[in-house]
Amino acid sequence: MPTDLNPYGGVFGGWLMSQLALGAGSLASREGKGKAVVVQATDFTFPGAMQVGDELSVYAEITARGRTSLTILARGEGRERNGETVSQVAKGQFKFVLLDASDRPRALDDGN
């Protein structure tokens, strides 16, 4: 949407980061079988640009497992609105901590 643009007319990098976080968070919650919160976000790159109306697909994969955490690499691919051209537009790494019902860290294998 136009409100998600940077001053140069491209999609704002912060919006792309939030979309990657949402995709990674979905995987973290599914794999951890419960609440998972971001505690670290690193290694962002934006190798391509998106324009208003382009379609964003987010792909996420677990790259490390800790006792109470999951590290997830997320990448975003943009497809031009009126065509089939796809290019990587963003990539970043997120660390999630799994939480119990009292919002305290819980072990990955404790599941809810």
Secondary structure, DSSP 4 states (H G I P E B T S, - for coil): -GGGB-TTSSBPHHHHHHHHHHHHHHHHHHHHTS-EEEEEEEEEE--S---TT-EEEEEEEEEEE-SSEEEEEEEEEEE-TTS--EEEEEEEEEEEEEB-TTS-B--GGG--
